[in-house]
Amino acid sequence: MSAWLKLVGVVTILSGIPAALTVIGLLVAWLPIWLGVLLFQAGAAAKRDSDYDLLRLIEKLKTYFIVQGVLVIVALVAMIIAFALFGTVFLEMFEEMRTGGPILEA
């Protein structure tokens, strides 16, 4: 388990580096880097054989899964909002095409 946690941690860190190269990406680039560090630390703790390291492994994984869960919830809410917004825009465009011009409401 140690090797896989470290591998996924390194890949996650590397996925955050290109985002850090842009100005807007700096706002979100810290998330994959932080999650990668958590996984790498969990992998290091999994390699050792003590109760303290087992607790450390579980704490790191707990934090990782909490952050990932929050990110999934935020992404789902953003997706629902985007579908609602774009659906409204497309319906309005189709209505304009059907009637032959923009709808003017008073």
C-alpha positions as CSV (number, residue, x, y, z in Angstrom):
1,M,0.0,0.0,0.0
2,S,2.9,2.3,0.7
3,A,4.2,2.3,-2.9
4,W,0.7,3.0,-4.4
5,L,0.0,5.8,-2.0
6,K,3.3,7.4,-2.8
7,L,2.8,7.0,-6.5
8,V,-0.7,8.5,-6.5
9,G,0.7,11.3,-4.2
10,V,3.5,12.1,-6.6
11,V,1.1,12.1,-9.6
12,T,-1.3,14.3,-7.8
13,I,1.4,16.8,-6.9
14,L,2.6,16.8,-10.5
15,S,-1.0,17.5,-11.7
16,G,-1.1,20.6,-9.6
17,I,2.2,22.1,-10.9
18,P,1.0,23.1,-14.3
19,A,-2.0,25.0,-12.7
20,A,0.5,26.8,-10.5
21,L,2.1,28.3,-13.6
22,T,-0.8,30.5,-14.4
23,V,-2.0,33.5,-12.4
24,I,-5.6,32.2,-12.0
25,G,-4.3,28.7,-11.4
26,L,-2.5,29.8,-8.3
27,L,-5.9,30.1,-6.6
28,V,-6.6,26.3,-6.9
29,A,-3.2,24.8,-7.5
30,W,-2.5,24.4,-3.8
31,L,-5.3,21.8,-3.5
32,P,-3.8,19.0,-5.6
33,I,-0.4,19.7,-4.3
34,W,-1.6,19.5,-0.7
35,L,-3.6,16.3,-1.4
36,G,-0.5,14.8,-3.0
37,V,1.6,15.6,0.0
38,L,-1.1,14.0,2.3
39,L,-1.0,10.9,0.2
40,F,2.8,10.8,0.1
41,Q,2.9,11.2,3.9
42,A,0.3,8.5,4.3
43,G,2.4,6.2,2.1
44,A,5.5,6.9,4.3
45,A,3.5,6.1,7.4
46,A,2.2,2.9,5.9
47,K,5.7,1.6,5.4
48,R,6.6,1.8,9.1
49,D,5.4,-0.7,11.6
50,S,4.1,1.1,14.7
51,D,0.8,2.1,16.2
52,Y,1.7,5.8,16.0
53,D,2.4,5.5,12.3
54,L,-0.9,3.6,11.8
55,L,-2.8,6.4,13.5
56,R,-0.8,9.0,11.4
57,L,-1.7,7.0,8.2
58,I,-5.4,7.0,9.1
59,E,-5.4,10.7,10.0
60,K,-3.8,11.6,6.6
61,L,-6.3,9.5,4.7
62,K,-9.2,11.0,6.7
63,T,-8.1,14.5,5.8
64,Y,-7.6,13.5,2.1
65,F,-11.1,11.9,1.9
66,I,-12.8,14.8,3.6
67,V,-11.2,17.3,1.2
68,Q,-12.0,15.2,-1.8
69,G,-15.6,14.8,-0.6
70,V,-16.0,18.6,-0.2
71,L,-14.5,19.1,-3.7
72,V,-17.0,16.6,-5.2
73,I,-19.9,18.3,-3.5
74,V,-18.7,21.7,-4.8
75,A,-18.2,20.3,-8.3
76,L,-21.7,18.8,-8.3
77,V,-23.3,22.1,-7.2
78,A,-21.4,24.0,-9.8
79,M,-22.5,21.5,-12.4
80,I,-26.1,21.8,-11.5
81,I,-25.9,25.6,-11.6
82,A,-24.1,25.5,-15.0
83,F,-26.8,23.1,-16.4
84,A,-29.6,25.4,-15.2
85,L,-27.9,28.5,-16.5
86,F,-27.0,27.1,-19.9
87,G,-30.4,25.3,-20.2
88,T,-32.1,28.6,-19.7
89,V,-29.9,30.3,-22.2
90,F,-30.5,27.6,-24.8
91,L,-34.3,27.6,-24.2
92,E,-34.3,31.4,-24.7
93,M,-32.2,31.0,-27.9
94,F,-34.6,28.4,-29.3
95,E,-37.6,30.6,-28.4
96,E,-36.0,33.5,-30.3
97,M,-35.4,31.3,-33.3
98,R,-39.0,30.0,-33.2
99,T,-40.5,33.5,-33.0
100,G,-38.1,35.1,-35.4
101,G,-36.6,37.7,-33.1
102,P,-35.8,38.5,-29.5
103,I,-38.5,38.4,-26.9
104,L,-39.2,41.9,-25.5
105,E,-40.9,41.8,-22.2
106,A,-42.2,44.9,-20.5
